[in-house]
Amino acid sequence: MSPSTALHLEDFRPPEAGTAVALGFFDGVHRGHQAILKAARERARARGLEPIAFTFSNHPATVLAPERTPELLTDQAERFALIESLGLKVVWLEFQDAFSRIDAGDFASGFLKERLGARAVSVGPNYRFGHGARGDGALLASLAESLDLDVLQVPGLESGGALVSSSRIRRLVRHGRMEEAAGALGRPYRLAGLVEAGDSRGARLGARTANLRLPEGRVLPATGVYAVWAGCLGSLRPGVANLGIRPTFGGGVPILEVHLFDFTGDLYGRPLEVFLVSRLRDERRFPQAEDLRVQIGLDVALARAILARSDKPKSLARMG
């Protein structure tokens, strides 16, 4: 992944002309978030402002309601890279209790207007700010004239007949409904990590795999077999992946095993990003290894057919 240009709030100095600010945590940077970010970008272009996204390094729930902290769709690096790919500078701060106690009016006049240099602000329908979450888009709009602030309240988007939201996408991913999740995200769901040494069972079954330990704190899809695009060594390759505990061989710690089609290189210790396109079947136990070998052949054929009809996603490893 290309080095981020994100700035901690302490290092950010707004330009004299001012900024157009998109506000939100933006977990997933889904299609609804993209609309908010693009609204700020376009207003910045129209008025000669700098487009920025102000966000937090940690989810506010980690401070306000730790027991309800959600598993995330994107880690910080991925979230920042996706925002930057839309043409905005990321300005971030660690969310702490003191920030939550700022009065909503002071947040608008002092923090937004003075500290961030905001001349335009874009927010989504569920954005809240200030002590007790009393501030919202309507309050910003009511303060707009007195603050000389251009407030853009971006309406929610629908996908598959339902409102696009991070919480809905988390549910879709957990149930393995990857096509629906991709429709809301605007891209297939992505997991990434370093390839670890495995037990070489895949090679003995005719399907050598790259093994990824599943990241903590991330939303994990339902166990099973998936058609995937996998980014390695500078390119995206089609493949098939098993997410689970490998019950045929006695189970264990859940991992993601990725078999790349027509690839024979060594990936141990290298970063691998995996885009999960479609869930093919449940993970299940086979009576004999030979039965599993036959099923792998069927999985590969089905995955090839699905991926031949799908567009390659954009690799974040090369995203600048």
N, C-alpha and C positions, 0 to 999 in steps of 0.2 A: 504494500500500500504506500502510495506517495506520501512524503512528509506533509503533515498538516500545517496549515497557516493559522490555525486557531490561536486566539490570544486570550490569556487570562485577563479578567476585568482590570486588574492593576496595571496591565501593560497597554491598555487601549486608550487612545486619545482621539476623540471624535474630530473629524475635519471641520473647518470653519463653516463650510456650506451646510453641514449637518448630515444626518443619517436617516435612512428608511429602515425600520426595525421590525423583524418578524419575531414574535414572542411565543415560546412554547418549549416543552421538553423534547418533543418530536421523536419519541421512541418508535422506531420502524421507518421514519421518514416516508410514510405511506402517501397515497395519492391526495388525501385531505391535507396533510402537512405540506405536500409539494405545492398545493394551491395557495396556501398561506405564504410560503417562502417566495413563490413566483410573484405574488401580489406586491410584496415589499421590493423585490428586484425591479419590477416594471415601474413602480412609482419612483424608485431611485433614478432610473434612466430618464423618466419624464421630467424630473425636477433637478437633476444634477446632484443627487445625494449619494452617499456611500451606502450600499445595501449590506446590512448585517443581520445575523440571527443571534439573539441573546438567549442563552440556555444554561442549564446546570450540568455539572459533571456527574452528579448523583441524582437519582429520582427523589423528588421532594418527600415521598412517602417514607424514605429511609430515616427521616427526621420526625415527620409529623405523625406517622402511623407505621412504625417498623413491622408490626405484625401483618400489615396489609401491603407490604412492598411487593410489587409484581415482578415476576420473571420478565426479562427484557427481550425484545425482538432484535435489538442491535446493541453491541457494546459501544463504548465511547468512540473508539477509533472509527468504526464503521459509520456511526451516526454523524460524526463530524465530516467524514469524507463525502457522504451522500449530500449533506447540506452544501458543502463547498462546491460539489459538482454542479449545483444549480446556480452558481455565480454569486454566492453570499459569503462574507467573512463571518466566521464563528467567533463570538465573544462569550466566554463562559465564566462561571463562578461555582464554587462548591456551595450547595444549598445548606444553610445552617439555620438554627432556631432564630437567631437575631434577624435574619432576612425576612422570616415569616411574620415578624412583629411590626414591620414597616406599615404605617397607615396607607390605605389605598390611595388617598389623595396625595400624600407625600411621595409615594412610588411614582405616580404619574408626573407630578411637577418637578420633584427633585431628582429621582433616579432616571426616569425616561428622558425628560426634557433636558436636564442639566448634565447628568453624568454620561448618558449615551448620546447626547446631542440629537435626539429624535425630532424630526420634523414630520415624519409619517410613521404610522404604526399599523401593522397588520396582525390580526388575531383570529382564531377559529371560534366556533360557536360555544365551546366548552371552556375557554380560557378563563382562569381565575387568578387574582393577584391580591396582595395586601393582607393585612392582619384579618384572620378569620375568613379568608378567601372572599371578602366582601366586594372586591372589585371584579368587573367583567367588561365585556365589550361595550355594553350599554353605558356603563359609568364612564369609560374612556370617551365615548361619543358625546356624552353630556358635558365633558370637560374640554372637548376639542377646541371650541371657539376661544375660551379664555386662555388656553395654553398655546394657541396658534398651532394646533396639531391636527394633521390629516389622519383620521382613523378609518382603517379599512376592516370591516367586519366580514370575513370570508365565510360564506355558508358552507355547511357540510356537504360532502359528496356521497353518492350511493354507488354501491357495487353489488351485483347479485340481488338487488331489491332491498338491501339493508344499508344503513349508514356506515360509512367507513370509519373505524376507530381502532386504536391500538388494542383495546380489550377484546373487541370482536376478532381481530386477526389472531390474537393469542389463542382464543378458543378454536379457531379454524386449524391452526398449526397443531395444537395438542390432539386434535381428532384426525390428523393426517389429511385434511382437506386442502391439499397444496395448491390445486388450481384456483380455488376460491380465494385462498390467502394471497396468491400471486396477483389476482385481479384487483384486490384491494391495495396491495403494496405497490403495484406497478412493476414488479419483478419477482422472480422466484425467491422463496425464503432461503437464507444463506447461513451456513455454519462454517467456521474456520478454525484451524489449529495446526500444530506441528504433527507430522507423521511419526508414529511410534512403531518400534519393532513389535511384530506379532508372533504368532506361533507357527506361521507358514502353512496352516491348514488350507488356506485358499489356493495356494500354488499347487498343492497336492490334488485339489479338486478341479484343477484346470482354470481357475479364476483367481489369479494373484491379487491381493488386496493391499491398499494403503489404509492403515488404522489410525483413526483420530479419537483421542479421548474427548468426551463431550464437555464443553465449557460449563462452568458453574454460573448460576444466575441467569442463564438464557432459557427461553422457551424451547422445549424439545418436542419434536413431532412424535406422534404415536409410533411405537415400535413396529417394524415391518421392513419391507423391501421397496426401494424407491428408484425411479429413473432420475438421473442427476446429470448436471454439467459440473465438471470439476476443474478448477483453475490450478495449474502447476507448470513450473518451468516456462512461464511467460505466455501460456496459451490455455484456452478452455477446451476440454475434451469431454466427449460423451461417456457415460458409464452407468453402472448400477450399484446401489449401496444397500447394505443391511444395517439398520439401526436396532440394536437390542443386545441380548445376552448370549446368543448362540446356543439355544437349548439342545440342539443335537449333540453338542460336545460337553454338556454338563453345566452350561450357564456360567455366570460370572458378572464382572462389572460391565455395565452397559458401555458399548463403544459404537462408533460409526466405521464400518468396513466398506471401503470404496474400491470397486473394480473398474479400472479405466479400460475402455475398449482399445485393442490394438496398440497397447503401450507396454514396454518392457523395461523402462528405466528404473533407477534406484531413487526413491523419494524419501528414504529414512532421514529424519531430522529437518526436512524441508517444510515450509508452510504450504498448506493446501486449503483452498476455499471450495465449498461444496454447495451448489444450488439445487435444492430438492424440488423437482418438477412435478412428479406424480407418484402417488403411492400405489404399488402394484399388488401387494398382498400382505397378509399378516405374517409375522415371524412365527414359525412353528417347528416342532421337533419332528425329525424324520427317523424312521426305524433304522436305516443304514446310511452310511456315507454315500453310497452309490445313488440312493434315492435323491439325496440332496444334490448330487452332481447333475442328475437329469433335470431337476427343478431349476438349478442355476442356468442351464441352457435355455430353458423356457423363459426365465426372467430376462436374460440378456436379449433374446429375440424380441420380446415385448418392449423392453426399454429402448432398443434401437428404433423400433417403429414409432414410438411416441416421440423420441427426441428428433427424429427425422422431420417431424411436423412442427417442432418448436423452434423458436428463435433463441440464439445464444444470448444469455444475459451479459451485461457489462461487468467485466472483472474489476473488483475494487482494488486488486493488487496493482493495477496500472492506472487507477483513477487519480487524476491530479486536480 
